[in-house]
Each structure stands twice: as structure tokens, then as C-alpha cells.
């Protein structure tokens, strides 16, 4: 809301941080206000205007802000989805490079820290920080408007918008459920905004099908792999809804990456799973994307159809040295082949690259399974 009101990413972020700091100090002492959202927005807006006054630019800025202020209703929380879509499309303006579009939206809309975004892009934190600074400066210098573009301009921004929503969901899927919920809300809003785009429905289907397994993915705070999940905990209503979105995408002749991934997710919800079909779909997805990560997933499916040796041959040909999931998958394949010492080294490498606590504990358990007990141990 503040970015739309102020037209300045950095000023909005600083003012928001100040408002939260004030709330953290006052609310425990004085009690929370009746409408916390309105209080935070109003406080942040006032802080921003004070900053502008100190910079002696209030008169010029006020003339720019007057049309926006009338549209900013802090009491109407139903306006938030539209504000988020406006921010999403602002960040995904074609004047920005695609990676900058995705990174900036993850920072401003997803609330991810710079180091989290850097990990998602497999780049260093300083590199990502520079990318974010350049993206915000480009929006300000180019006067990119804060609004959902007209219908004929929507398709040119679709790839970046979908990539952003998917990355927000992935971050939420790794242990931040509020981000997964936000991505699902955005996915549903996009499906209403662009009802004839198959990839929009494909992404919504993919996220919904994955989210259906949310309750089964953790047990006692520990991460549970798909093969070990209790399927009775899966949300069948969500699976049905996800498959309905997939059917809609297919009816629109969707054959893009998100539709293919949704089809794979749908097959994963079946028991027993058709691993040969899953492997074939991963092959099609690799053709569409050229992604070595997709090929790694295909290898996991190939292990179920043609055995771990065939899968290992695929994995060992991938250039993903700093990707923890490659080493974790390789460790599992080597364990299944009885190559225990090599499996231990692969798990150790995956553990060294892990950032998430739940993932780290899972890898520690897997490593313990291939580590010989100390002499004299029980």
C-alpha cells in the first residue's frame, strides 16, 4: 500500500520498518489498536511524509501524491489483493531484466531477505543486493506506474509474474506457510484476472496440489519425504481443486512448464504412482526448460523404473555442484547401490550446503544411516 502511495520502494520500506518498531515499543505498553493495519499504514505514511519534509521536497511530492491519497483507504482490508497485484505487475515491468523482476518482487511482496533470494537464484548475497538496488532505481527513474496494466499488456509480463508467485510458494513450502498462503491467494487472483491463460491455471493447480500435502510434510517438527508421508493427512478437497484447475488448463490446450509440473504433481497424489509416466513428463519438462534441476527430478523417477544405477548415471552428468538436492539424491542412490562410503560423502556435501534447519536434521538422519557405529556402541 505504501509503495503505491509514495511511488518509492526504499522510502516505503524504511517507513514501514519504523512503524513496526514503534508498534513493538508501544503496543505491549498501551495495548494494540482496534485496527492494527490502519494504524501501521497511517504511522508509516506519516513517517514517510516527515522524511520528505526534512528533505525540503514536500511541496513537489505532495502534488504528486494527492491523486493517490484519495484512493488509499486503510480501513478497507479487502483492497489488499488488488494492491498486491499492482505491486506484482509493477515489479514485473518489461523494462527490468527478468531476474531483477523476480528478485524485487520476492523482496517487496514476499518479504524475503536478500540472502534467501540469493539462494533461490544460486548467486552470492552481494550480487543479489546490487541487483535489487538497480531494479528499484530503474523503476524510479523510468517512472514505472503502480497499477495492473491493461489487458493487452498482461501477456508480456506473464512469465515473470508466474515465476515470482511460484518462487514465493516454494519459499513458503520450505517452512514459511504464510508465504505459501500468499502465493495461493495471488494465484487465485491471477486466475480471475487472466481466465484464458492455461499457464495461470497450471500454476494454481501445481501450488494447490503441493499444498494439499502440507499437514503430512512435517511430523513432530521433522521433515517427512513424500515416500514416507501419511497420505490420510493429505487434503483431498485441495487435491480435487488442484485437478480441476489442471483440467481447465488442459482444456485451454495448455502444454507449458507449469501445466506439465501440475500433471506430475497430480500423478504424485496417486497410489500407486505411475513412475514411468512421471519420468516421461519430466523428460518433456526438461525439453521445455533445459533445466538441470528438472533432469535431477527425472533421475529420481528413473530410479523407480530402471533402478538406481541408471539414475546415478544421469545425476553424475549434471553440473549442479552447489545444489544440495543433487548431493542428497546422489547419496540416496549410492546407499541403494551399497556404496556406503561414497553415500556418506554425498550426504556430508548436501549437509554442508543446507540452510533450512528441518532439511539439515533430515540430512543428519540420512547420514547417520550410512555411518558405522563406534566400536563398543549399542
N, C-alpha and C positions, 0 to 999 in steps of 0.2 A: 504493500500500500504506500509506503513512504517513498520507494523508488518511483512509483508512478506520480506521486505528489510533487516530489522535488526534482525529478529528472536527473538525479545524480547518485550513482551507485555508492561511491565512497562516503558521501555525506549522509545518505540514508543508513548505511551500515554503522557508521560512528554514532549517529543519533540513537539508533536502536540499542546499541550496546550501552550507551549512557542511561537510557530509560530503564533497561533491565537492572543496571547497577543500582539506580535509585530505588527501584521496586524491591530489590533484595535487601536494601537497608531499611526502608520504611514499612513495608507490609508486615514483617514479623512484629514490628512495634505497634503500628497503628491499625493493623487489620487490612485484608485485601479489599479493594473497591468492589462495588456491585458489578461493574462491567470492566474486568481487567484488560480486555483487548482495547477498549476505547481509551482507558487510562494510559496504557503503554503507547498507543499511537499518538495521542494528544501530547503526552510528555515528550516523546521523541520529536514530534513536529516542532514543538516549542524550542527544544534544544537546538534543532537544526536552524530555526529562524534566528535564534540568538547568535549562533555561529556566523550566519550571514550578516547580521548587524555588525558584529565585531570586524568583519571583513569589509565593512563600508560598501556593501553591494546590495543592501536591502531594497532600495527603490527599484533597481533594474530587475532583481529577482522577483519582487512582488508582482510586477506587471506580467512576468512570465507565469507565475503561479496562480494568479487569480482565476483563470478558467478551470484549473484543476481542483482548486479548493472546494468549489461548489459541488463537485462530483464526489468528494471524499466523505463518505458517511461512516463514521467509526462505530455507529450503533448497529449497523446492518451487517451481521456476520455472514449473511447469505451472499454478500458481494465477494467474498474471498475467492471462490473458484474462478470467477472472471478475472480478478486481479492476478491470480497465479497464471492463468492462461496468457494474459497480457505480458507478464514478465517473461514467461516461457518464450513467446514469439519475439519479444524484444531481444532477448539473448541470442536467439537463433536467426538473427537477420543475416541475409546472404553477404553483407559487406564484411562479415567476420569469417575467418577460416573455420572450417567445421570443428576442428579440435578445440578452438577457442570458444565456439558457441557452446559446446558440450561442457567444457570446464567451467565457464562462467555461470551457466545455469545450475550446475551442481553446487557451486559456491553460494549463489544468492537464493536459489529456490530450495535446493536440497539441504542447505545448511552444512555441507561437508567442509571439513578443514582442508587446507591446502595439501597436507601430507596424504590425506585419504584420496584426494583427487589424483595426486601424483601416482599413487599406487595403482589406481584404476587405469591410468594411461601408461604405466610402466616407464615413467620418467622420474628424474630427480625432483625433490621439492623446490629448489631454487629455480629450476627450469619452469615448473608449473606456476610459481609465483610471478615470474616475469610474463608468462602467457596471460595470466589473469589481469595484471596491470595494463598490458597493451590492449586487451579486449575492452576493458572499461573506458580507457582513454579514447578508443576508436568510436564507441557508442556516443560519448560526449562530444567529440569533435565533429562527427558526422551528423549529429542531431537526429539520431535514430529514434523514431517515436515510440512511446509506450502504449501499444494497442495491439489487438488482434488484427492482422491485415485483412484486406478484402478477399473475397472468395477466390479470385483468380490468382492471387499471390500465395495462397496457402500451400499448394503442392511444392513450390520451390524450397520451402522451409521444412518440409515433412521429414526428410531423412534425419536432420539434426534434432528436431523435436522428439521423434521416436527414440533416437539414441539416448537423449537426455533422460527421458522418462524411464527407459529400461535400465540405465545405469543407477538412477535413484532407487529403483526397485531392487536391483542387485545389492546395493549397499544396505538396504533395509532387510533383505533376505539373509544377510550375513550376521544379523543380530540387532538391527535397529527397526523394530516393527512399525514405528511411527512413519519412517520413510517409505516402507512398503505400502502402508495405507495411503500416503500422499500420492505415490505413483499410481496406485489403483484409481484414486479419485481423478487424477489427471487423465488417465487412460479412458475412463468413462466419459469425461468431459470432451475429450478429443473425438470419441466415437459419436457423440451428439453433434459436434461441430462439423465433422467430416464423415458422414454416414456412408458414403460410397467409396471410401478408401479401404481396400482389403487389408493393407498392412497395419492400419489403425486397429481393425478388429483382430488381426492376427496377434498384435502385441497385447491387446487387452486379454485375449484368450490365453496367451502364454503366461502372463502375470497371474491371472486368476487360477489357472491350473497349478502353477507352482505354489501359490499362496494357500491353496487347499490343503497342502501338507504341512502347514505351519506348526500345528499342535504336535505333530509326530516327529519334527526335526530335532527337538531337544527333549532329553529325559533327565530329570534331576539336574538341569543346567548343563548337561553334556550333549554335544552334537551327535546326532544319530544319522548314519548314512542311509540312503534310500533303501538298500537291500535289507537293512535291519529295522526299518520303521514298522510300527504297528499300523497297518492300513485301516483298522477300525477307527483310528483317530482322524483320518482324512475327512475333510468337509465335503460330503457328497453333493450338497447343494452348489458349492462353488465349482466342483468338477462338472456338474451339469451346465452351469452358467458358462464356464470356460469353453466347453464343447459347443455350446450354442453360438458363442462368438466365433469359434473356429468355423462352424458351418456357414455362418454369414460371410466370413472371409472367402471361403471356398466358393460360395455361390456367386461372389463378385469376381471369380476367376483369379483369386489370389494365389501366386506361386512364389512370393518373395521370401526373404530370410525369416521374417517374424512369423509368417504363416507356416513355414516349414518347421521352425522351432516349436510352434504351438502344436503341430501334428506330432512331433516327437514327445512333447510333454503329455499329450493325450494318451499315447501308447504306454508311457511310463506309469500311467494310472491304471492300466490293465493288469490283471493277474490271471494266467502267467503273461509275462511280457514277450512280445514278438521281437527278439533281439535282431533277427535278420532284417526285418523291416526298419527297425531303429537305425541299424548300421547303414542301410541304403539311404535313408533320409539324411543322415549326417554326411554321406557322400554327396548328395545333392546340395546340402548347405555349404559344404566346402567348395563346390563348384561355383556357387553364388558369391561367396565371400572371400575365398582364398585364404581363410584364417587358419593358422596352425593350431589355434586353440580348438577350433571345430574338429580338426583332424585328430587331436588328442581325445576328444569325446568319441569320435568314431572308433578309435582304437579300443576304448573301454567296451564298446558294444561288440567289436570284433572278438575280444577275449571271451565273450559269452557264446559266440557262434563257432569260431575257428581255433580257440584256445589261446593261452597266454603268450606262447612263443610268437604266433602271428601278430598279436597285438604289440608285443615288445619290439618287433622289427619296425613297426610304424612309429612307435614312440621314440626309438633311438635315431630316427631320421628327422626329428623336429628340432628346430632352433628356438628353444624356449628355456634357455639355461637359467634364467632368473624367475621362472614361473613355478611357484610352489606346487601347483596341482600336477605338473608334469612329473616332478620327482616323487610325489605321493603315489601317483598312478604307477610309476615305474617300480616303486618299492613293493606295491601290491602284486604286480605281475611277477617280479623276481621271487617274491615269497611263494607264490603259487608254483613256480618252477623249481623250488627247492634251493635257490641260490641265495642262501640266507645272509651271508656276509655282504654281498652286493645289495641286498634289500635293505640291510641296516644302514649302509652308506647313503642310499637314496632317501630313506626316511629322515636321516640326520640332515641332509641337504634341504629337504622340504621344511623341516622344523626350523632351520636357521632363517628361512625366508618368510615364515608365518608371522602375521601381525595380530591376528584375532586370537583372543585367549581360548575360546572354545575350540577353534581349529588346532591351536597348539596342544591342548590337552588330548585331543583325538590323535594327533600325530605321536604324542608321547606314549599313548596306549599301544598304538600300532608298532612303534619302535620297541617297546617292552616285549611284544610278542615275538620279536626276532632277535632278542638279546639274551644270550645264555645266562642262566642264573649263576651267581657267585658260588664258588666251591663251599660246601658246607651249609648252603642256604636251604630253606624249606621249600 
